[in-house]
Amino acid sequence: MDAYIIDWLHLLVRFLHVLTAIAWIGASFYFVWLDNSLETPPQWKTDQGIKGDLWAVHGGGFYEIAKYKNAPAALPTTLHWFKWEAYSTWITGMLLLIVVFYVGAQSYLIDSTKADLSSWQAIGIGVGSLLAGFAIYEGACRTPLVEKGLLFGLVMLVLLTAMAWALSQVLGDRAAYIHVGALIGTCMAANVFTTIMPAQRAMVAAAAKGESPDPIYGYKAKLRSTHNNYATIPVLFIMLSNHFPMTYGHEYGWLILGVLAFIGAWARHFFNLRHQGIVKPMILVSALAAFALVAWVTKPADQTAMAAAAGSPVTDIQALGIVGKHCSACHSATPSDDIFKAAPGGVMFDNLDQIKAMKDRILARAVHTHDMPFMNKTGMTDAERQTLERWLNQ
């Protein structure tokens, strides 16, 4: 019953996390597009302090949007703020991290083949990596390096990749990826809380007094907002990566994460430029080409012929023995696993036909990436994987 309740809690928190993330990212993308798409207003608007304006049509209506250079002569009665999308996304993300990876540390966080950790030790490493990573980012933002946008971004990317490598040495591969994503999300939400919102409050306070806001506030808020903008695609990739073991489960999964994060940020740069009327299609073409190159370089070796020639034919009885020992605890009509009380994904290996029907997925997840058995809880050996591969390829 406890596992059943945890599953429903997991569903609720994951749903809320996705929902709030859509709201935050949608608002972020919209305002970046809006800021980059503003046009020079007519003189009479410029005389009123308007820096740029834009006309749009949506939902059967026309919209006129204007951005002031500093602040309007008088503040409106109602002023809309955008902050709870960011806060809610971070809160639900941390709850999801706790429910899935910390409550289920023995199943989702700890990989005993890498390090013999207790649940609290593994949780301490995870939380410590978030605190240390945030301190490094925040410290870097207070140095002259932050003024050099491209160099700053590359340095942060190298540090994130190094963190992914370090975590992958002691935690499960999925957990390593998720903690890098949690760090990026923490920095993004903190940018809103520690810099963007205080800057906006200072600007509003100055405008309420009839004073011209100090431009430094707008500059700092814009800088952190730019960081968030380029971090969006990498963090979205990490959110989805758990479904694709050929990334996190690869021998060089940490490097794949770093490269794909760079490709995502590079692709985002294309759209940022395009919003300003600068169209450079080669950015998008090169991003897609780099993505294809990563997929090609990291593809598993075609070992069909090698496996077939590696030894005598494998019998169905041998294969069923391996599957029964390492897979059926979860993938069965009546699972005996302590965490999974229903077959994950509805995949069951109770008979030979069910196993053969899932040949490609078994090869991909149990042989090529070693993603299954989950966290290798049953201690499946390389020899057993090779035997299973020979049987599947026969």
Residue pairs with C-beta under 8 A, 6 or more apart in sequence:
3 338
3 339
3 340
3 341
4 341
6 99
6 103
6 104
7 341
9 99
10 96
10 99
10 100
13 92
13 95
13 96
13 99
14 96
16 88
16 92
17 89
17 92
17 93
17 95
17 96
20 85
20 88
20 89
20 92
21 89
21 93
21 239
23 85
23 88
23 89
24 85
24 86
24 88
24 89
25 232
25 236
27 82
27 85
28 225
28 228
28 229
28 232
29 232
31 82
31 225
32 225
32 229
32 272
32 275
33 275
34 54
34 65
34 67
35 67
35 275
36 272
36 275
36 276
37 54
37 275
37 276
38 51
38 52
38 53
38 54
38 65
38 67
39 52
39 53
39 54
40 46
40 52
41 50
41 51
41 52
41 53
41 66
45 53
45 66
48 73
49 68
49 69
49 70
49 71
49 72
49 73
50 66
50 67
50 68
50 69
51 67
51 68
51 69
52 66
52 67
53 64
53 65
53 66
53 67
54 64
54 65
54 66
55 62
55 63
55 64
55 65
56 62
56 63
56 65
57 63
70 207
70 212
70 213
70 215
71 203
71 206
71 207
71 212
71 213
72 207
75 204
75 207
75 208
79 204
81 197
81 200
83 192
83 193
83 197
86 188
86 189
86 192
86 193
87 189
87 192
87 193
89 185
89 189
90 185
90 186
90 188
90 189
93 182
93 185
94 182
97 126
97 178
97 179
97 182
100 108
101 108
101 109
101 126
101 175
101 178
102 109
102 119
102 123
102 126
104 339
105 119
105 122
105 123
106 119
107 338
107 339
107 374
107 375
107 377
108 172
108 174
108 175
108 375
109 119
109 122
109 123
109 126
109 171
109 172
109 175
110 117
110 119
110 122
110 171
110 172
110 375
111 171
111 172
111 173
111 175
111 375
111 376
112 375
112 376
113 376
113 379
114 169
114 170
114 171
114 172
115 169
115 170
115 171
117 125
117 170
122 170
122 171
122 175
125 167
125 170
125 171
126 167
126 171
126 175
126 179
129 163
129 166
129 167
129 179
129 183
130 179
130 182
130 183
130 186
133 159
133 160
133 163
133 183
133 186
133 187
134 183
134 186
134 187
134 190
136 159
137 156
137 187
138 187
138 190
138 194
140 146
140 152
140 155
140 156
141 224
145 151
145 152
145 155
146 152
146 223
149 226
153 230
153 265
157 258
157 261
157 262
157 265
158 258
160 180
160 183
160 184
160 257
160 258
160 261
161 254
161 255
161 257
161 258
161 261
163 179
163 180
163 183
164 176
164 177
164 180
164 253
164 254
164 257
164 258
165 254
165 255
167 175
167 176
167 179
167 180
167 254
168 176
168 253
168 254
171 179
172 375
173 248
173 249
173 253
173 371
174 242
174 248
176 248
176 253
176 254
177 238
177 241
177 242
177 247
177 248
177 253
177 257
178 238
178 242
180 238
180 257
181 235
181 238
181 239
184 231
184 234
184 235
184 238
185 235
187 227
187 231
188 227
188 228
188 231
188 232
188 235
191 224
191 225
191 227
191 228
192 224
192 228
195 220
195 221
195 224
196 221
196 224
196 225
199 217
199 218
199 220
199 221
200 217
200 221
202 213
202 214
202 217
203 213
203 217
203 218
206 212
206 213
206 214
207 213
229 268
229 272
230 265
230 268
230 269
231 265
232 268
233 261
233 264
233 265
233 267
233 268
234 260
234 261
234 264
234 265
236 264
237 260
237 261
237 264
238 257
238 261
241 247
241 248
241 257
242 248
245 364
245 365
245 369
245 371
246 298
246 300
246 364
246 368
246 369
247 253
247 256
247 257
247 260
248 256
248 257
248 371
249 365
249 369
249 370
249 371
250 256
250 298
250 369
252 298
256 294
256 298
259 290
259 294
260 291
260 294
263 287
263 290
263 291
263 294
264 287
266 283
266 286
266 287
266 290
267 283
267 284
267 287
267 288
269 283
270 280
270 281
270 283
270 284
270 287
273 279
273 280
273 283
300 364
300 368
300 369
303 389
304 393
307 386
307 389
307 390
307 393
308 390
308 393
308 394
310 386
310 390
311 390
313 390
313 394
314 387
314 388
314 390
314 391
314 394
315 391
316 352
316 391
318 387
318 391
319 355
319 387
319 388
319 391
319 392
320 352
320 355
322 380
322 384
322 387
322 388
323 349
323 355
323 388
325 378
325 380
326 366
326 373
326 378
326 380
326 384
327 349
327 366
327 372
327 373
328 349
328 350
329 335
329 336
329 337
329 378
330 337
330 340
330 343
330 344
330 373
330 374
331 343
331 344
331 347
331 348
331 349
332 343
332 348
332 349
332 350
333 343
333 348
333 350
335 341
335 342
335 343
337 377
344 374
347 358
347 361
348 354
349 355
349 358
355 362
359 392
362 372
362 388
362 392
363 389
363 392
365 371
365 372
366 372
366 373
366 380
366 385
366 388
367 385
367 386
367 388
367 389
367 392
370 376
370 385
373 380
